[in-house]
Amino acid sequence: MKKPVFVLLIAVCMMSASARQVKTGADVLLARYLDSLAGRRVGVVCNQASVLANGTHLVDTLLARHVSVTALFAPEHGIRGTEAAGAVIASGKDPVTGLPVYSLYGASHKPTPDMMKNVDILLFDLQDAGARFYTYASTMASCMEAVRDEGKPMIVLDRPNPINGTDIEGPVLDMDMISFFGLFPIPVRHGLTLGELANMIVGEGWLEHNSRVDLRVIPMDGWKRTMWFDETGLPWVAPSPSMKTLATATVYPGTCLFEATNVSEGRGTEKPFEWIGAPQMDGARTAAKLNSFHLPGVSFEEVRFTPKADTPSVPDPLYNKRKCGGVYVRVTDRKVFRPVLTGAIMVGVFRHMSRFQMRRGLLDRLAGDTFIGDQVEKGLVDTTMMRRYRREVERFRLMRAKYLLYGG
């Protein structure tokens, strides 16, 4: 009997007696469609968050049910989600099962023919964060290209958009800004699940060369578009080292913009992407300035923090072991909070700090266009700046309607 691949310690989510636990695409696969894997060599794109509703890992369960899993594929952060953001992931062998682990965040982002030679069907089961620049969507697209090229099928096991499936916020990606942070013309906050996005990629013909993919999406049971992750009854397992909580994911579509600056985005602290600051920064003054914008659903509080290395997931955070002043982005009403607007205004306010630096090219790739960077550089950020994107966001909303799998 094969030993389990993963040992996870997961807190039990507290639910009201009337709450119904959502079943992920992986749970639905096991309950209804496991026979479709019979006699086939199965590759699995997964990480530590690829767990079922009961907290067990998909790969453990497949092996226990005698499915022939022949290969594992690792996205950014690795198969167990312990590697640093942007770190090159090495291929190797799983020490417990002996299965080969192929990196999709190293020399290649796309499974090669050699990686796929012992795979008849590819399962994709990753938890997204709901923001365009979270790289798992690009990994999914690369896998879709690989199975198309190899003439093999792919099944996307759908999971919740943790920050709900209704709210959308621009900019829509300018296709001159294509990178692994964004391959397709979708907004920063797109309001899609990865399964819906996969169908959109095929339906809109967005893959390089052609989009004729043998693709199947297995939807969730019980998920509604209005749901936030803490309303699903599912256990939260951080999909990447610094995506510690749902609160992190809520602010991430905006405060991720600080990765293009010399301001700490809070990596190496207990509240990454919620604590933003730098040495010698006047947090109280900055918080007061930000609060003067009266942004919806958020308040800013002075905070002091000291980033510390957490090897290997955060081996060298910005300002490691240095005391920083800054602000805590406290979301007071997530239903009206606008993270992208908030992040853009924050970068504009922080620009007036002494020694502030900004990598303009990276900021443009994260934002998806040049307008936000232009406004920051000109000192013209204000609460009306996102109106520029209303028409393109509405066009996207109409286009995506064809691909929605869930109501509510």
Beta strands, then each sheet from edge to edge (+ up, - down):
strand 1: 42-45
strand 2: 69-74
strand 3: 92-93
strand 4: 100-103
strand 5: 121-124
strand 6: 154-157
strand 7: 169-172
strand 8: 187-189
strand 9: 215-218
strand 10: 275-278
strand 11: 298-305
strand 12: 324-331
sheet 1: 3+ 4- 2- 1- 5- 6- 9-
sheet 2: 7+ 8-
sheet 3: 10+ 12- 11+
end
